[in-house]
Amino acid sequence: MADKNKVSSPDHSRRRFLKYTGTAIGGVVVGGVVGSAFSGGFGKKQAAPAPAPSTAPQTAADYNQAPMFFNQAQLQLTEAAAERIFPKDENGPGATDLGVVFYIDHQLASPWGVNSREYRTGPFIKGEVTQGDYQSINRHELFTMGLQSMEETSKTKYSKSFIDLTPEEKDAILTSMEKGEIMVINGITGKTFFNLFCRLTMEGVYCDPLYGGNKNMLGWKMRKYPGNQMTYASIMEKDQFVVMDPRSLHDHFAH
C-alpha cells in the first residue's frame, strides 16, 4: 500500500513524458501517431497532404522598383506624363516600360532632391538665360507643385484627371507647361518644371539600371550602347561597328 501512495520520482516522470511525446526517438512520431491522438483522436479524418511546391521557374522580383518619395497619385501622374515625353513606339519601349518613374522618384528622395550641399541663401532672383533659375524652393518641391498644377489644369480644362486624358489632351497640357503658360508658384512657370521633368525623364531612360530606370538595359539596347564595359581592347582595331551586349555596374559586382 505504501508503494501505491509513493510519488513517482522525477526520472520516472521524465521517461514517461519522453515516451508519449516521441522525444526519446527524435520526436518523429509527434506529428504522426501521437500527434493525431492529441489533436482529436485516432478516429479523426486526416487532412489532405499539402501540395508539392511548384518547380516552375519564378521571375525574380525587382525590389529597386518601389516608390521612395511619391505617393500613389504622384507616381501615376509622373508615369503618365513621362510616357508622353518618351512614348513607346516601333523602336522600343517607352518611359513606363523602362521604369523611368522610379528613377525620378529615387532622385527626388535623395539629397539631390533637397538641393543638398548647394548654396541656398538669397537673394533669389531670376538669372540670365545662360545662368538658369536660382529658386527658393527645393527640386522635390518644384516637382510636386508642378504635378499639382498640371493636375489642376487638366481638371479645369477637361474635367478629368491628367491620367485619364487622351494622348492628344495630355500633349496639350504639357505643351502649355513647356511654353510657360501655366504657373507653378511665386513666379515660377511650368516651363521650369517642364525642363526639369524632361531632363529627369531622359536620364531615367539611359541611366544605369542601378538607379531605378533603364529597366533590363532596354534603353541602351535601343541605341546599341555597350553600357559599362571594363575594356574595349578586343575591338579597338576593328573597322566595323561592333554590337556588344550592354553591361551595368551590377555586372561587375563580385557575387
Disulfide bonds with the S-S distance in Angstrom:
none
